Amino acid sequence: MTSMNVDVILPCLDEAEALPRVLSRLPSGYRAIVVDNGSTDGSADVARAHGAMVVTEPRKGFGSACAAGVAAATADIVAFCDADASMDPLELTMLVDRVSSGRVDLALGRRRPTGAGAWAPHAHFANIVLAFLMRRATGYRLHDLGPMRAMHRDALVALDLQDRRSGYPLEMVLAAHRAGWSVDESDIGYAQRIGDSKVTGTLRGTVNAVKDMSRLLRRYRNEARGRVVAPGPVADATGPVTAAAPPERPADPASDPTRAAGVRS
């Protein structure tokens, strides 16, 4: 389904080299909203030259860029994708189709490396730990906190996400669970990015991301103690929607990703 209107939000910080490839791979009918989050390499000019809508967000942070993109979007369905060419935007159609058909409320891409160097070992391990804790908190059968995703814009706005740092993708899943959304994931390719990563490409960036997400998980767990959380409906790419298993409540030491990953700040 490539003829429908979809807004694709691309948070951007110094991605001038990668943007031409990313923007040229967008499916027909998908509008690129490149959110420039303080680039100094001319990323905004490159994006405009390749037909993208450019939004300037001076407040630093991945979540700030995502929120600015959502505010600028007007399509019924919004999607997110990294601007570093590590993912193929053509694969967005699989996610969008499941949302537009009403099968799920939130479709996620599960990253599968397509070559050596695609995923830094420390970032991959941190993702595994965080995904495990996310499954225990929500019951969703998810294995990745990947940035490629699609959902209805109005429903996303209603979640009222507040994180403006690295925790935005996780907060979206936790808020979706609280709202009773159906969620699934499907495999997408994950290649070595063009340029340097600003978040998980360094140990320090990974630690900061883990801290942001750990904070969200602790808060969600504490809130869950005071209320009954209905298990979120879950789908996989080949099966019907089913109810998720009730979330387990991990002990505090094991539920801190910074400890589980052996990371020190």
Secondary structure per residue as TSV (DSSP state, phi and psi in degrees):
chain	resnum	aa	ss	phi	psi
A	1	M	-	360.0	83.9
A	2	T	-	-107.5	5.5
A	3	S	S	-98.4	-6.6
A	4	M	S	-80.6	168.0
A	5	N	-	-94.3	123.3
A	6	V	E	-137.8	136.5
A	7	D	E	-97.9	126.6
A	8	V	E	-108.2	116.2
A	9	I	E	-90.5	125.1
A	10	L	E	-122.8	92.3
A	11	P	E	-58.9	136.4
A	12	C	E	-140.1	128.8
A	13	L	S	-140.5	102.4
A	14	D	S	57.3	61.5
A	15	E	-	-120.8	29.8
A	16	A	T	-57.6	-37.1
A	17	E	T	-70.3	-34.6
A	18	A	T	-88.2	-27.0
A	19	L	H	-57.0	-42.4
A	20	P	H	-55.6	-43.2
A	21	R	H	-66.4	-45.0
A	22	V	H	-62.3	-49.3
A	23	L	H	-68.1	-30.5
A	24	S	H	-72.7	-15.2
A	25	R	T	-99.1	2.3
A	26	L	-	-67.8	137.4
A	27	P	-	-65.1	158.2
A	28	S	T	-60.5	135.8
A	29	G	T	88.2	-2.6
A	30	Y	E	-101.5	120.4
A	31	R	E	-95.0	131.3
A	32	A	E	-86.1	128.8
A	33	I	E	-115.6	101.3
A	34	V	E	-90.4	119.3
A	35	V	E	-100.5	106.3
A	36	D	E	-80.1	116.0
A	37	N	S	-108.0	42.0
A	38	G	S	104.6	26.5
A	39	S	-	-65.0	146.8
A	40	T	S	-120.7	7.3
A	41	D	S	-108.0	12.6
A	42	G	S	82.2	20.5
A	43	S	H	-56.0	-41.9
A	44	A	H	-61.3	-42.5
A	45	D	H	-65.7	-39.8
A	46	V	H	-62.9	-43.9
A	47	A	H	-61.2	-46.0
A	48	R	H	-62.1	-41.3
A	49	A	H	-63.3	-22.7
A	50	H	T	-103.9	18.9
A	51	G	T	86.6	8.6
A	52	A	-	-84.7	151.5
A	53	M	E	-78.8	132.4
A	54	V	E	-113.4	129.0
A	55	V	E	-116.1	132.4
A	56	T	E	-98.2	123.8
A	57	E	-	-122.4	103.2
A	58	P	-	-74.7	-21.8
A	59	R	S	-74.7	120.2
A	60	K	-	-67.6	148.4
A	61	G	S	128.9	139.8
A	62	F	H	-58.9	-43.4
A	63	G	H	-64.3	-35.6
A	64	S	H	-61.7	-44.1
A	65	A	H	-64.8	-42.4
A	66	C	H	-63.0	-44.7
A	67	A	H	-63.4	-38.6
A	68	A	H	-65.2	-37.7
A	69	G	H	-65.9	-41.2
A	70	V	H	-63.0	-40.8
A	71	A	H	-63.3	-32.6
A	72	A	H	-84.4	-19.2
A	73	A	-	-70.9	148.6
A	74	T	-	-128.7	-11.8
A	75	A	S	-72.1	158.2
A	76	D	S	-64.8	-38.7
A	77	I	E	-112.3	134.3
A	78	V	E	-117.5	147.6
A	79	A	E	-130.9	158.1
A	80	F	E	-123.2	143.2
A	81	C	-	-154.1	145.7
A	82	D	-	-70.2	152.0
A	83	A	S	-97.3	14.5
A	84	D	S	-101.1	7.5
A	85	A	S	69.2	16.0
A	86	S	S	-77.8	-18.9
A	87	M	S	-126.4	150.8
A	88	D	-	-92.2	114.2
A	89	P	G	-57.7	-22.2
A	90	L	G	-60.7	-26.0
A	91	E	G	-74.3	-8.3
A	92	L	H	-61.3	-27.9
A	93	T	H	-60.6	-34.3
A	94	M	H	-62.9	-42.4
A	95	L	H	-70.4	-45.0
A	96	V	H	-63.6	-39.3
A	97	D	H	-59.3	-39.3
A	98	R	H	-70.6	-33.2
A	99	V	H	-74.3	-46.0
A	100	S	H	-66.1	-28.6
A	101	S	T	-80.4	-9.1
A	102	G	T	85.4	7.3
A	103	R	S	-68.9	-40.7
A	104	V	-	-138.7	162.2
A	105	D	S	-90.7	-31.3
A	106	L	E	-137.1	118.4
A	107	A	E	-108.6	128.5
A	108	L	E	-116.4	152.3
A	109	G	E	-100.1	124.0
A	110	R	E	-90.6	114.1
A	111	R	E	-70.3	131.0
A	112	R	E	-124.4	111.7
A	113	P	E	-55.8	136.5
A	114	T	-	-103.7	-0.9
A	115	G	S	-172.9	170.1
A	116	A	T	-65.3	142.7
A	117	G	T	86.1	1.1
A	118	A	S	-70.1	-34.3
A	119	W	S	-130.8	115.7
A	120	A	-	-60.0	135.1
A	121	P	H	-54.7	-42.2
A	122	H	H	-67.4	-35.7
A	123	A	H	-71.4	-39.0
A	124	H	H	-63.3	-45.3
A	125	F	H	-64.0	-43.0
A	126	A	H	-60.6	-39.1
A	127	N	H	-64.1	-40.4
A	128	I	H	-61.2	-45.6
A	129	V	H	-64.0	-46.9
A	130	L	H	-66.0	-38.6
A	131	A	H	-64.6	-38.6
A	132	F	H	-60.9	-46.3
A	133	L	H	-67.5	-33.6
A	134	M	H	-64.8	-41.3
A	135	R	H	-61.5	-41.9
A	136	R	H	-67.6	-31.6
A	137	A	H	-77.8	-29.7
A	138	T	H	-118.1	-25.0
A	139	G	-	84.1	-6.9
A	140	Y	-	-66.7	137.1
A	141	R	-	-85.3	71.7
A	142	L	-	-116.2	149.5
A	143	H	-	-126.1	2.6
A	144	D	-	-149.6	146.0
A	145	L	-	-101.1	36.2
A	146	G	-	-60.4	150.6
A	147	P	S	-80.9	-16.4
A	148	M	-	-79.4	122.7
A	149	R	E	-162.3	161.7
A	150	A	E	-144.7	148.0
A	151	M	E	-166.4	170.7
A	152	H	E	-74.9	135.0
A	153	R	H	-61.9	-46.7
A	154	D	H	-61.0	-38.8
A	155	A	H	-66.2	-39.2
A	156	L	H	-64.2	-45.0
A	157	V	H	-58.8	-38.7
A	158	A	H	-65.5	-22.1
A	159	L	H	-68.8	-22.4
A	160	D	-	55.2	55.4
A	161	L	-	-67.5	140.5
A	162	Q	-	-114.6	-21.0
A	163	D	-	-68.2	133.8
A	164	R	-	-118.8	14.5
A	165	R	S	-117.8	-142.3
A	166	S	T	-77.6	-11.3
A	167	G	T	-81.9	-3.0
A	168	Y	H	-53.8	-47.7
A	169	P	H	-61.5	-39.5
A	170	L	H	-70.2	-41.8
A	171	E	H	-58.6	-36.0
A	172	M	H	-60.7	-43.9
A	173	V	H	-68.1	-42.8
A	174	L	H	-63.1	-42.6
A	175	A	H	-67.7	-35.4
A	176	A	H	-63.9	-40.3
A	177	H	H	-63.7	-43.4
A	178	R	H	-60.9	-35.4
A	179	A	T	-85.2	-3.2
A	180	G	T	80.2	25.7
A	181	W	-	-70.4	151.3
A	182	S	-	-88.6	139.0
A	183	V	E	-137.4	141.7
A	184	D	E	-143.4	171.9
A	185	E	E	-137.8	152.2
A	186	S	E	-141.0	156.7
A	187	D	E	-69.5	138.6
A	188	I	E	-133.5	156.7
A	189	G	E	-74.9	148.9
A	190	Y	E	-136.5	109.9
A	191	A	-	-107.2	169.8
A	192	Q	-	-65.0	129.6
A	193	R	-	-70.0	160.5
A	194	I	S	-91.9	125.2
A	195	G	S	88.1	-174.1
A	196	D	-	-93.7	139.8
A	197	S	-	-73.8	139.6
A	198	K	S	-94.4	-11.0
A	199	V	S	-118.4	-71.2
A	200	T	T	-96.1	2.0
A	201	G	T	-74.4	-16.0
A	202	T	S	-122.6	156.1
A	203	L	H	-62.1	-40.7
A	204	R	H	-63.0	-43.0
A	205	G	H	-63.1	-39.5
A	206	T	H	-65.0	-43.1
A	207	V	H	-59.6	-44.5
A	208	N	H	-62.8	-40.6
A	209	A	H	-64.5	-42.5
A	210	V	H	-62.3	-41.2
A	211	K	H	-62.3	-44.1
A	212	D	H	-59.6	-45.2
A	213	M	H	-73.9	-34.6
A	214	S	H	-61.6	-41.0
A	215	R	H	-60.4	-43.1
A	216	L	H	-65.5	-41.2
A	217	L	H	-64.4	-41.7
A	218	R	H	-62.4	-44.5
A	219	R	H	-63.9	-41.7
A	220	Y	H	-65.4	-40.8
A	221	R	H	-64.4	-40.9
A	222	N	H	-65.7	-39.7
A	223	E	H	-65.5	-37.7
A	224	A	H	-65.9	-26.2
A	225	R	H	-65.2	-25.9
A	226	G	T	-97.3	4.8
A	227	R	S	-150.5	163.2
A	228	V	-	-93.0	121.6
A	229	V	-	-101.2	117.5
A	230	A	-	-69.0	136.1
A	231	P	-	-61.4	135.5
A	232	G	-	-72.5	141.9
A	233	P	E	-67.3	142.7
A	234	V	E	-130.6	144.4
A	235	A	-	-130.8	155.6
A	236	D	-	-113.8	177.4
A	237	A	S	-68.9	-13.8
A	238	T	S	-123.8	-4.1
A	239	G	S	-124.9	171.4
A	240	P	-	-74.7	166.3
A	241	V	-	-70.2	133.3
A	242	T	E	-132.5	167.1
A	243	A	E	-79.3	139.2
A	244	A	-	-74.9	154.3
A	245	A	-	-66.8	145.9
A	246	P	-	-56.8	139.1
A	247	P	-	-66.7	139.3
A	248	E	-	-80.1	156.8
A	249	R	-	-111.7	98.6
A	250	P	-	-71.5	155.3
A	251	A	-	-67.7	150.5
A	252	D	T	-55.8	-48.0
A	253	P	G	-59.9	-40.8
A	254	A	G	-74.8	-19.1
A	255	S	G	-90.8	2.6
A	256	D	-	-93.1	107.4
A	257	P	H	-60.0	-29.4
A	258	T	H	-67.6	-28.5
A	259	R	H	-81.7	-43.3
A	260	A	H	-61.8	-33.4
A	261	A	T	-88.1	-2.5
A	262	G	T	69.8	30.3
A	263	V	-	-98.2	137.0
A	264	R	-	-114.4	139.0
A	265	S	-	-84.3	360.0
